[in-house]
Amino acid sequence: MSSLVENAQRLIIKVGSSLVTNDGRGLDPGGIANWARQIAALRAMGKEVVLVSSGAIAEGRVRLGFEARPTGVHELQACAAVGQMGLAQILGSLAFILLVSD
C-alpha cells in the first residue's frame, strides 16, 4: 500500500461505468462485491471511505431495453433516472455488507 493511502484518514474512490457494469450488460454484482471487501478492509484500518460511482445511464439502458446507448437528451435522462434505482439497490447492499463487517 502506498504511503499516500497509509497516511490518509479519508479516501475518495471514483468508480467509472466500465468498472460498474458487466460489459454493458447491466451492473456487475461480483465486481461490486469485490469493492465491498476492499472497502471493508480499508475501514478495518480506520479509513473513512467515500465511494463515487458512474454507471446510471449504462444500467438504465439495460433496464429500459435499449440495445445501444441512446443519443437523445430525453432518452439519456430516462436511462439515468431508471439506472439510479439499480445503483441505489446494489450500493444499499454494499452498505449493508460494510455495516455487517464492522
Phi and psi in degrees as GROMACS dihedral restraints (atoms count N, CA, C in turn):
[ dihedral_restraints ]
;  ai    aj    ak    al  type     phi  dphi    fc
    3     4     5     6     1   -70.5    20    10
    4     5     6     7     1   155.1    20    10
    6     7     8     9     1   -64.6    20    10
    7     8     9    10     1   -26.9    20    10
    9    10    11    12     1   -61.8    20    10
   10    11    12    13     1   -46.3    20    10
   12    13    14    15     1   -70.0    20    10
   13    14    15    16     1   -42.7    20    10
   15    16    17    18     1   -58.8    20    10
   16    17    18    19     1   -38.1    20    10
   18    19    20    21     1   -86.7    20    10
   19    20    21    22     1   -12.2    20    10
   21    22    23    24     1   -77.5    20    10
   22    23    24    25     1   144.1    20    10
   24    25    26    27     1   -92.8    20    10
   25    26    27    28     1   -35.3    20    10
   27    28    29    30     1  -124.9    20    10
   28    29    30    31     1   133.1    20    10
   30    31    32    33     1  -118.5    20    10
   31    32    33    34     1   133.0    20    10
   33    34    35    36     1  -110.4    20    10
   34    35    36    37     1   119.5    20    10
   36    37    38    39     1  -111.1    20    10
   37    38    39    40     1   121.6    20    10
   39    40    41    42     1  -104.1    20    10
   40    41    42    43     1   121.4    20    10
   42    43    44    45     1  -114.6    20    10
   43    44    45    46     1   120.9    20    10
   45    46    47    48     1   -83.8    20    10
   46    47    48    49     1   172.6    20    10
   48    49    50    51     1   -56.3    20    10
   49    50    51    52     1   -37.5    20    10
   51    52    53    54     1   -67.1    20    10
   52    53    54    55     1   -24.1    20    10
   54    55    56    57     1   -91.8    20    10
   55    56    57    58     1   -18.3    20    10
   57    58    59    60     1   -86.3    20    10
   58    59    60    61     1   -34.5    20    10
   60    61    62    63     1  -102.3    20    10
   61    62    63    64     1   163.1    20    10
   63    64    65    66     1  -102.1    20    10
   64    65    66    67     1    77.6    20    10
   66    67    68    69     1    52.8    20    10
   67    68    69    70     1    41.8    20    10
   69    70    71    72     1    77.8    20    10
   70    71    72    73     1     9.3    20    10
   72    73    74    75     1  -104.3    20    10
   73    74    75    76     1    30.8    20    10
   75    76    77    78     1   100.4    20    10
   76    77    78    79     1  -175.1    20    10
   78    79    80    81     1   -67.1    20    10
   79    80    81    82     1   152.1    20    10
   81    82    83    84     1  -106.5    20    10
   82    83    84    85     1    91.0    20    10
   84    85    86    87     1   -58.7    20    10
   85    86    87    88     1   -35.9    20    10
   87    88    89    90     1   -64.0    20    10
   88    89    90    91     1   -43.5    20    10
   90    91    92    93     1   -65.0    20    10
   91    92    93    94     1   -39.5    20    10
   93    94    95    96     1   -69.2    20    10
   94    95    96    97     1   -36.8    20    10
   96    97    98    99     1   -62.9    20    10
   97    98    99   100     1   -35.6    20    10
   99   100   101   102     1   -63.8    20    10
  100   101   102   103     1   -41.0    20    10
  102   103   104   105     1   -60.6    20    10
  103   104   105   106     1   -41.2    20    10
  105   106   107   108     1   -58.0    20    10
  106   107   108   109     1   -43.2    20    10
  108   109   110   111     1   -64.4    20    10
  109   110   111   112     1   -42.1    20    10
  111   112   113   114     1   -68.1    20    10
  112   113   114   115     1   -40.8    20    10
  114   115   116   117     1   -67.1    20    10
  115   116   117   118     1   -39.5    20    10
  117   118   119   120     1   -60.5    20    10
  118   119   120   121     1   -39.5    20    10
  120   121   122   123     1   -64.6    20    10
  121   122   123   124     1   -40.6    20    10
  123   124   125   126     1   -65.3    20    10
  124   125   126   127     1   -41.1    20    10
  126   127   128   129     1   -65.8    20    10
  127   128   129   130     1   -35.2    20    10
  129   130   131   132     1   -64.3    20    10
  130   131   132   133     1   -23.9    20    10
  132   133   134   135     1   -86.0    20    10
  133   134   135   136     1     2.4    20    10
  135   136   137   138     1    89.2    20    10
  136   137   138   139     1    13.4    20    10
  138   139   140   141     1   -87.0    20    10
  139   140   141   142     1   140.7    20    10
  141   142   143   144     1   -87.4    20    10
  142   143   144   145     1   130.0    20    10
  144   145   146   147     1  -121.1    20    10
  145   146   147   148     1   129.4    20    10
  147   148   149   150     1  -114.6    20    10
  148   149   150   151     1   124.0    20    10
  150   151   152   153     1  -104.3    20    10
  151   152   153   154     1   126.0    20    10
  153   154   155   156     1  -116.5    20    10
  154   155   156   157     1   129.1    20    10
  156   157   158   159     1  -130.4    20    10
  157   158   159   160     1   143.6    20    10
  159   160   161   162     1   -97.2    20    10
  160   161   162   163     1  -176.0    20    10
  162   163   164   165     1   114.1    20    10
  163   164   165   166     1    -3.1    20    10
  165   166   167   168     1   -63.7    20    10
  166   167   168   169     1   -44.0    20    10
  168   169   170   171     1   -66.0    20    10
  169   170   171   172     1   -43.0    20    10
  171   172   173   174     1   -61.8    20    10
  172   173   174   175     1   -43.3    20    10
  174   175   176   177     1   -67.9    20    10
  175   176   177   178     1   -42.4    20    10
  177   178   179   180     1   -63.7    20    10
  178   179   180   181     1   -36.7    20    10
  180   181   182   183     1   -58.9    20    10
  181   182   183   184     1   -43.3    20    10
  183   184   185   186     1   -67.8    20    10
  184   185   186   187     1   -46.2    20    10
  186   187   188   189     1   -64.5    20    10
  187   188   189   190     1   -32.0    20    10
  189   190   191   192     1   -89.9    20    10
  190   191   192   193     1    -5.8    20    10
  192   193   194   195     1    84.2    20    10
  193   194   195   196     1    17.3    20    10
  195   196   197   198     1   -72.7    20    10
  196   197   198   199     1   130.4    20    10
  198   199   200   201     1   -75.6    20    10
  199   200   201   202     1   -33.8    20    10
  201   202   203   204     1  -124.5    20    10
  202   203   204   205     1   162.3    20    10
  204   205   206   207     1   -64.6    20    10
  205   206   207   208     1   126.0    20    10
  207   208   209   210     1   -67.0    20    10
  208   209   210   211     1   159.5    20    10
  210   211   212   213     1  -112.1    20    10
  211   212   213   214     1   -20.7    20    10
  213   214   215   216     1   -74.6    20    10
  214   215   216   217     1   144.1    20    10
  216   217   218   219     1   -59.4    20    10
  217   218   219   220     1   -44.9    20    10
  219   220   221   222     1   -64.3    20    10
  220   221   222   223     1   -40.8    20    10
  222   223   224   225     1   -66.7    20    10
  223   224   225   226     1   -41.0    20    10
  225   226   227   228     1   -63.6    20    10
  226   227   228   229     1   -40.4    20    10
  228   229   230   231     1   -64.2    20    10
  229   230   231   232     1   -40.8    20    10
  231   232   233   234     1   -63.8    20    10
  232   233   234   235     1   -43.9    20    10
  234   235   236   237     1   -61.2    20    10
  235   236   237   238     1   -43.1    20    10
  237   238   239   240     1   -63.7    20    10
  238   239   240   241     1   -42.5    20    10
  240   241   242   243     1   -65.0    20    10
  241   242   243   244     1   -46.3    20    10
  243   244   245   246     1   -69.4    20    10
  244   245   246   247     1   -40.4    20    10
  246   247   248   249     1   -65.2    20    10
  247   248   249   250     1   -31.1    20    10
  249   250   251   252     1   -59.9    20    10
  250   251   252   253     1   -34.7    20    10
  252   253   254   255     1   -64.7    20    10
  253   254   255   256     1   -42.6    20    10
  255   256   257   258     1   -63.6    20    10
  256   257   258   259     1   -43.1    20    10
  258   259   260   261     1   -63.2    20    10
  259   260   261   262     1   -42.4    20    10
  261   262   263   264     1   -61.8    20    10
  262   263   264   265     1   -40.5    20    10
  264   265   266   267     1   -62.9    20    10
  265   266   267   268     1   -49.7    20    10
  267   268   269   270     1   -74.3    20    10
  268   269   270   271     1   -34.3    20    10
  270   271   272   273     1   -72.1    20    10
  271   272   273   274     1   -28.7    20    10
  273   274   275   276     1   -63.4    20    10
  274   275   276   277     1   -39.6    20    10
  276   277   278   279     1   -64.2    20    10
  277   278   279   280     1   -40.2    20    10
  279   280   281   282     1   -60.7    20    10
  280   281   282   283     1   -44.6    20    10
  282   283   284   285     1   -61.5    20    10
  283   284   285   286     1   -39.4    20    10
  285   286   287   288     1   -62.2    20    10
  286   287   288   289     1   -44.8    20    10
  288   289   290   291     1   -59.4    20    10
  289   290   291   292     1   -43.2    20    10
  291   292   293   294     1   -65.8    20    10
  292   293   294   295     1   -39.8    20    10
  294   295   296   297     1   -66.0    20    10
  295   296   297   298     1   -40.5    20    10
  297   298   299   300     1   -67.1    20    10
  298   299   300   301     1   -33.7    20    10
  300   301   302   303     1   -76.9    20    10
  301   302   303   304     1   -16.4    20    10
